[in-house]
Amino acid sequence: MQIYLDHSATTPTRPEAIAAMTDALTRVWGNPSSLHAWGQAAATAIERARMQVAQLLSAEPESIVFTSGGTESNNWVLSSIARQYDIPQHLIVSSVEHSAVLAPARMLEALGWDVTYLPVDRSGRVHPSDLQRALRPDTVLVSVIYGQSEVGTVQPIRVLADIARSRGVPFHTDAVQVAGRLPLDVQQLCVDFLSLSSHKLYGPKGIGALYVRPGLTLPPLLSGGGQEGGLRSGTQAVPNIAGFGVAAELAVQELEAEAQRLASLRDRLFDRLSDVPMLIPTGHRTHRLPHHVSFCLDRRDDLVTGRSIVRQLNLAGIAISSGSACHSGQLTPSPVLSAMGYNDRMATTGLRLTLGHSTTEADIDWTAMVLKQVLARSRPMVEMK
């Protein structure tokens, strides 16, 4: 039995998206910048996809710029804001951002920028009052992730964006994990920039988008032929864009029913594992991505880690993930769990199980049973140490 529960890492590409990509590769293969019929057919495919992605956000198509993915979109926002100032300014990010925001923030910090890392509570939520206090006259950008990929917590983005807007500060959110799982309306959210990634919503890898609120300007990411409204030059990846568009359109059509189904399965998995004392749920239970289940392990030795449980479940045919990383043979605590107040030992034991289109109740029940067995086998080792 093979069960894939790592949909926050990537999702399988939908057959409909693959069909759109195949069509672009075999029929609409012209250069979209060319004026002849072959080129204009490719350009039309791009604009159709732009409309499909815009619909996902209730946005205007011209506000969508295609990128290579969420990492590029996040980096672009931070670097482009920085390029507009001759001297370092002040930047605010949350302490539980994806590394695609934290890494460029630290790079700016090394260049003399003042960066405030907003704290979070034990559930991983930013308190609006902390943002209110952190804003300064020289603050030029606030970036707060919408749905945290490791612990599933959903931030109060509308409230945070309102606070930033009241002070005239642009607001960016990384919505990579939210798109296709919760409704997204950039007008209601009051965000200025929003990052997306295709392969998190059953589209192809290597393509994403950045929403830029109309009226705002960004320095070009790449200069050259003037593609993407002059913001990102280079011949567009028409097949990937077409696949992304179809995946986005299907996500809009299925979102309400699928979000309810996933939330029910999510709660079922939490319930099935609620009698395991070693498993400590992480993240917010209600302000949570509908497909996301996460835990850390309450243990007193170094034999059982998140990574060891991932390996054992993999041997059983179940794919999950861990938030910790291994560098040079040393296990590094999860920065997200550390920011949430977990000690170093517990921060190496994070587990993440993320559900998707193919997940069934039988998958949930089987996974819960196998995980309990794996943890039960680890207890004698804990007691013998």
C-alpha positions, 0 to 999 in steps of 0.5 A, a space after each residue: 500500500 502506497 500513501 503519499 502524505 507530503 502534498 505541502 512539498 509538492 503535488 502530482 501534476 494533474 492530467 488536465 495540466 499535462 494535457 495543456 502542456 503537451 498541447 503547448 509543446 506540440 501545437 502552440 510552440 511559437 515564440 510568444 514575442 513573435 508577431 506571426 500566427 505561430 507566435 500569437 497563438 503562444 501569446 494567447 495561451 499565456 494570456 489565457 493562463 494569466 486570466 486563470 491565475 488571476 481568477 484564483 486571486 480575484 485579481 486583474 490579469 495585468 497584476 499577474 507576473 509569471 515567475 519560476 516559482 514561489 522562491 523567485 517571487 519572494 526574493 523579487 519582492 524583497 530585493 526590488 524594494 531594497 533596490 529603490 533605496 540608496 541607504 539601508 531602511 527597515 524591513 519587517 518579516 515574521 520569525 516563521 517565514 519560509 527560507 525564501 523570505 528569511 534568507 534574502 532578509 538576512 542578506 539585506 541585514 548583512 548589507 546594513 538593513 535593520 530587520 525586525 523578526 516578528 515573534 509568534 505565539 506557541 501556535 505560530 501566530 503573529 499578534 497584530 499588536 506586535 506588528 503595530 509596535 514594530 512599524 517605524 517611519 523608515 519601514 519600507 516593507 512588511 512580509 508575513 507568510 499566509 499559511 505556514 508550511 511546516 505547522 499549518 498555521 494561518 496568519 490573520 493577513 487581512 488584519 496585518 495588511 490593514 495595519 501596514 496600509 494604515 502606515 503607508 507600508 507595502 505588505 507582501 504575503 507568501 501564499 504558496 501553501 494557501 492557494 487552492 486550499 483556502 479562498 484568496 481575494 487580494 482585494 479583501 486581503 488588502 495585500 500589495 504583493 502575493 507569491 504563488 507556486 504552481 506545483 503546490 496546486 497540482 500544476 507543473 514545477 518551475 513556474 509561479 507568479 507574483 501578484 503586484 497591486 495595480 498602481 505599484 511599481 517594481 524594478 525589473 527582475 530581469 532586463 532584456 526583451 521586455 516580456 511580462 510587462 517589462 518586469 521579467 524579460 526572457 522568453 516565457 515557458 509557455 508549456 509550464 504557464 499553460 499547465 499552471 493556468 489549467 491547474 489554477 482554474 480547476 482549483 477555483 472550481 473545486 476549492 470549496 468542496 475539496 477544502 471541506 473534504 480535506 479538513 474532515 480528513 485532517 481532523 480525522 487524522 488528529 483524532 485517530 492519533 489523539 491517544 498517543 501521548 508522545 505526539 504533541 500537535 503543533 500549529 493552531 488547531 482552528 486557524 489552520 490549512 485544511 490539509 495539514 497535520 503536524 506534531 513534534 515528539 515528546 521524548 527524552 533521548 536522541 534516538 527518536 527524531 522526526 527524520 527517523 520516523 519519516 524513514 520508518 514510514 517510508 519503509 512502510 510505503 507512506 510518505 511524510 516529512 520532517 521539519 528538521 535538517 541534517 548538516 554535516 551529520 548534525 541534526 539542526 532544530 527546526 527554526 519554525 518550531 524554535 521560534 514557536 518556543 520549543 526547545 532544541 530537542 523537541 524542535 528536531 522531532 517535527 512531523 508533517 503529514 499533508 493531504 491531497 486529492 488522492 487521500 482517502 479515509 482508508 489512507 488516514 486510518 492506515 497511516 494512523 495505525 502504522 505510525 502508532 506501531 512505529 512509535 510503539 517500537 521506539 518506546 523500548 529504546 527510550 526506556 533502555 537508554 
